[in-house]
Amino acid sequence: SLHDALPIYFTKPLQPNDVPKDLAAVFEKTMNSLCGASYKMLQLSGSQAGARNFLFICEQTLVTNPPVRHYVTVLLHLEGAGDKASIVNIARFY
C-alpha cells in the first residue's frame, strides 16, 4: 500500500497539546469533514516530504449503534499554503 511505501521520519512524537495550533486546526477541519466517523487526535507521530505529510495516531469512533471505536493512523498531506489538507490514508491497528 501507499502507506507502507512512504518512509516516515520520526523525531519525538508530539501529544495533542504540543502540536502546532495551525496544524491541529487543519487536522480538525479535514477530519470533521468526513461523515460516518469521528477522529480524536492522540499523537502526531512523524512528518516527511519537507513537512508536507504528517502521520497521526487517532481514536476513530464509527457512527453506529452502539458506537465502535478503533485506533487508526491518519496520513495527511498539506496543500497550498498549508491551510488545508487531503487524506492520503487511514489504516486501522489490528
MODAQUI-V223536 format. One record per backbone hydrogen bond with DSSP energy under -0.5 kcal/mol. NH is the residue of the N-H (numbers start at 0). CO is the residue of the C=O. If there is no record, write none. Layout:
BEGIN
{{NH:CO} {NH:CO}}
END
This chain:
BEGIN
{{4:0} {5:1} {6:4} {8:6} {8:46} {9:7} {12:10} {13:43} {15:41} {17:14} {18:14} {18:15} {23:19} {24:20} {25:21} {26:22} {27:23} {28:24} {29:25} {30:26} {31:27} {32:28} {32:29} {33:30} {37:60} {39:58} {40:38} {41:56} {42:56} {43:13} {44:42} {44:54} {45:54} {46:8} {47:52} {51:47} {52:47} {53:75} {54:45} {55:53} {55:73} {56:42} {57:55} {57:71} {58:39} {59:57} {59:69} {60:37} {61:59} {61:67} {62:35} {63:61} {65:63} {67:61} {69:59} {71:57} {72:90} {73:55} {74:88} {75:53} {75:73} {76:85} {77:51} {77:75} {78:83} {81:78} {82:78} {83:78} {85:76} {87:74} {87:85} {88:74} {90:72} {92:70}}
END
